Amino acid sequence: MAPLAPNNTSRVFVDYTDGINPHTLECRFSEINSSPANAMFAVGNFLTALGTDIDLLVILGARVQHQTSLVSSPVTWNGAANYGTGTMPGSRAPLQTMFQGRSALGRRWKLSIFGYKGGPADNFRLASSIATIGAAITAINAAHAGSNFQAIDGGTPVLQLYASQNYNNHFETVQHGR
């Protein structure tokens, strides 16, 4: 399957910090059926669904990149100033939690978040039966109805009924100063 350009759809980028590292969460959306404000609202609902199972995430700002554009522009974040609670320990800084799926055309979709503190240490797959994982999947699926959290091909992804966790190599290196 040939790759699609990163700017094949419009995107909202939400910049945040987990208290240790800065991160960016991306939400693709359709400008025909949605807007940057609605996409940010979908991101806020997703973060709210994770509740207190995420460490304190502070929103630094948001940007929008319209379809085919090569640049993003700042927009006013319309959600809460922060989400979650507590201080992230350095040992968990490289741990990312990913929600994944595929569009009808087979394009891979994922949404990564840093700061999730739930799940057993020896299990890298978190089932939707965990209340906040199930609530986050529900929030993502609800956003699909408004044409938010789309795949790169503009399609609606079908989500896996679990979230995966792994250690992000980049942030392992950052954490250990290599």
Backbone torsions as a table, in degrees:
resi	resn	phi	psi	omega
1	MET	NA	127.1	-179.6
2	ALA	-70.3	141.7	178.7
3	PRO	-69.1	151.4	174.5
4	LEU	-101.3	153.2	177.6
5	ALA	-63.2	143.2	179.3
6	PRO	-56.8	-26.9	-178.5
7	ASN	-97.5	29.9	178.3
8	ASN	-68.0	-24.2	175.2
9	THR	-129.7	166.5	172.5
10	SER	-74.6	150.4	-177.8
11	ARG	-140.2	145.4	167.9
12	VAL	-110.5	133.5	176.1
13	PHE	-111.6	126.9	177.4
14	VAL	-111.5	115.1	-179.4
15	ASP	-90.9	133.3	-179.5
16	TYR	-147.3	166.0	173.4
17	THR	-125.1	145.2	176.6
18	ASP	-97.1	12.9	-178.4
19	GLY	95.1	-14.1	179.1
20	ILE	-123.0	-49.8	-176.5
21	ASN	-127.0	148.2	171.5
22	PRO	-80.9	146.7	-179.7
23	HIS	-141.1	165.6	176.4
24	THR	-133.2	130.7	176.3
25	LEU	-105.5	131.5	-177.1
26	GLU	-108.5	136.3	174.9
27	CYS	-129.6	112.4	175.6
28	ARG	-81.4	142.6	-179.3
29	PHE	-147.8	162.7	177.8
30	SER	-96.1	122.8	178.4
31	GLU	-73.9	-14.2	177.0
32	ILE	-73.3	-41.3	-174.4
33	ASN	-112.0	-1.2	-176.9
34	SER	-143.9	-166.1	180.0
35	SER	-156.4	165.9	175.3
36	PRO	-57.2	-38.6	179.7
37	ALA	-62.5	-43.0	179.1
38	ASN	-67.5	-37.2	178.0
39	ALA	-64.3	-42.1	177.6
40	MET	-65.2	-37.6	176.7
41	PHE	-61.0	-40.5	177.9
42	ALA	-63.5	-41.1	177.5
43	VAL	-63.6	-43.9	178.1
44	GLY	-60.3	-40.8	177.2
45	ASN	-63.6	-40.4	177.7
46	PHE	-61.3	-47.8	-179.4
47	LEU	-65.8	-37.5	177.3
48	THR	-64.1	-37.8	-179.9
49	ALA	-62.1	-29.9	179.4
50	LEU	-75.8	-15.0	171.7
51	GLY	51.3	-134.9	-178.2
52	THR	-85.6	5.6	175.3
53	ASP	-83.0	4.7	171.0
54	ILE	-118.7	146.5	173.9
55	ASP	-66.3	164.6	-178.1
56	LEU	-57.8	117.9	175.6
57	LEU	-109.7	126.5	-180.0
58	VAL	-105.3	124.7	179.5
59	ILE	-76.1	125.7	-179.8
60	LEU	-94.1	-24.7	-179.6
61	GLY	158.4	-178.0	-180.0
62	ALA	-142.0	155.2	178.2
63	ARG	-138.8	154.3	175.6
64	VAL	-124.2	140.0	173.0
65	GLN	-126.2	115.1	-177.9
66	HIS	-76.8	154.3	-179.2
67	GLN	-51.2	134.4	-179.0
68	THR	72.6	-7.9	179.0
69	SER	-73.6	153.3	178.7
70	LEU	-103.0	-3.2	-178.1
71	VAL	-131.9	156.0	173.8
72	SER	-109.5	154.3	-178.9
73	SER	-124.6	143.3	178.1
74	PRO	-63.9	143.2	172.0
75	VAL	-132.5	157.3	179.1
76	THR	-76.3	123.1	177.3
77	TRP	-64.7	130.9	-175.9
78	ASN	-105.2	11.2	179.9
79	GLY	-105.6	-163.4	178.5
80	ALA	-69.8	160.3	179.5
81	ALA	-74.9	-26.5	178.1
82	ASN	-153.8	163.9	-177.9
83	TYR	-138.2	152.0	177.5
84	GLY	81.5	-169.9	-176.7
85	THR	-156.5	153.1	175.6
86	GLY	88.9	169.4	-178.1
87	THR	-103.0	131.3	179.3
88	MET	-72.3	129.4	172.9
89	PRO	-75.0	146.1	-178.6
90	GLY	-56.4	-30.3	-178.5
91	SER	-66.2	-21.6	-178.5
92	ARG	-102.0	-0.3	-176.4
93	ALA	-57.7	-38.2	-179.5
94	PRO	-82.6	-1.9	-175.0
95	LEU	-80.8	120.0	177.8
96	GLN	-112.6	148.0	176.5
97	THR	-114.0	128.3	-174.2
98	MET	-121.9	131.9	171.6
99	PHE	-101.3	132.0	-171.5
100	GLN	-133.7	158.1	177.0
101	GLY	-170.2	-172.6	177.2
102	ARG	-140.9	146.3	175.5
103	SER	-78.6	171.2	178.9
104	ALA	-61.7	-27.1	178.1
105	LEU	-87.5	3.1	175.8
106	GLY	91.1	7.0	179.1
107	ARG	-76.3	132.1	-178.8
108	ARG	-72.0	143.4	178.2
109	TRP	-132.0	139.3	173.2
110	LYS	-151.5	152.8	176.9
111	LEU	-132.4	117.2	-178.0
112	SER	-106.7	143.6	176.6
113	ILE	-137.5	139.4	174.3
114	PHE	-104.0	146.8	176.7
115	GLY	107.6	0.0	178.6
116	TYR	-71.6	127.1	-176.2
117	LYS	-109.0	5.3	178.6
118	GLY	-88.2	170.8	176.4
119	GLY	93.2	142.6	178.5
120	PRO	-69.8	150.1	-175.3
121	ALA	-64.1	-25.1	-176.3
122	ASP	-100.9	9.6	-178.4
123	ASN	-122.3	116.2	-177.3
124	PHE	-99.1	12.9	174.4
125	ARG	-129.6	120.8	-175.8
126	LEU	-108.4	115.0	-174.9
127	ALA	-71.1	154.9	178.0
128	SER	-67.2	-9.6	175.9
129	SER	-72.0	-16.3	171.0
130	ILE	-72.5	124.3	-169.3
131	ALA	-50.3	-49.2	-175.7
132	THR	-74.2	-29.4	176.1
133	ILE	-67.5	-46.0	176.6
134	GLY	-60.7	-40.9	179.4
135	ALA	-66.5	-37.7	178.9
136	ALA	-66.8	-42.3	177.3
137	ILE	-62.6	-41.4	177.2
138	THR	-61.8	-41.7	179.3
139	ALA	-64.2	-40.7	178.3
140	ILE	-64.9	-46.9	179.7
141	ASN	-62.5	-36.8	177.1
142	ALA	-65.9	-35.5	178.6
143	ALA	-67.2	-29.7	178.0
144	HIS	-60.0	-35.6	179.9
145	ALA	-61.1	-27.1	177.7
146	GLY	-98.5	16.5	179.2
147	SER	64.9	36.0	175.4
148	ASN	-115.1	159.9	-174.9
149	PHE	57.0	47.4	178.5
150	GLN	-81.6	164.3	173.1
151	ALA	-80.5	169.5	-178.1
152	ILE	-61.0	-24.4	178.9
153	ASP	-86.9	4.0	-179.5
154	GLY	86.1	-2.2	179.9
155	GLY	-84.9	166.3	177.2
156	THR	-87.9	120.8	178.8
157	PRO	-75.8	146.7	170.6
158	VAL	-93.0	119.7	-173.7
159	LEU	-83.0	149.4	167.4
160	GLN	-69.8	152.4	-178.9
161	LEU	-91.5	37.2	176.9
162	TYR	-157.5	167.7	171.4
163	ALA	-117.7	145.2	177.9
164	SER	-102.9	148.3	174.1
165	GLN	-121.6	142.7	171.5
166	ASN	-155.3	169.8	177.2
167	TYR	-93.0	122.2	-178.8
168	ASN	-75.9	121.7	-175.9
169	ASN	-57.7	-40.9	-179.5
170	HIS	-59.5	-47.3	-176.4
171	PHE	-78.5	-20.4	169.0
172	GLU	-63.8	-44.5	179.7
173	THR	-64.8	-44.2	178.5
174	VAL	-60.4	-44.8	-176.8
175	GLN	-64.4	-37.2	-175.5
176	HIS	-100.8	3.7	173.4
177	GLY	65.2	33.8	-179.9
178	ARG	-87.8	NA	NA
